[in-house]
Amino acid sequence: MDLHPLLLQLHILASTAVSFISVVGLYILLTGTGEKFNVGRILQETSPYVWALIGMGLCIGLSVTGAAWGIFITDSALLDGAHAIYGVILTIIYSAKLSDVPADQLYTTSNLFIGHAIFWGGLTVGVCNLLCGLSVGVTGSSAALADAQIPELFVKVLVVEIFGSVLGLIVGLLTTGKAADFR
């Protein structure tokens, strides 16, 4: 069975995730600590700053990873560089929402919403840019071949490929649009 290298990498990643989840699940089941695993408690007791910083880290990290992976596949930085730039731009926008908050006012409903909004916005943008980077990398080689035969196709292909990443940028901005600054 000969798999495409990208499919093989995705298969390995999925297998690793399933194995990890299985080991953690069996540990919780066999040690009798299942009642200690409470998602609601984790969401409420984790600092909103932690959620925001993890979201910003995922945004920039996954965006740069997608761009690098796409460049690796297609050997062209022209098509994939925008994905990393979108991640950096959104991380800067998200970081503007961070401000000093006294410890006794940190866990308000507003601050929890802001932290979770930045987390999910960063995760959405990062995953979108990761997948866009992969897809641009795969289609980039075909676009280069088509451009060699019909030069007018380059701009059309470039617009379509960048539009996919812009969708992630728009969704990330909409996700945190209602979130004010930490106060």
Salt bridges, closest charged atoms under 4 A:
GLU45 OE1 - ARG41 NE 3.39
ASP80 OD1 - HIS83 NE2 3.61
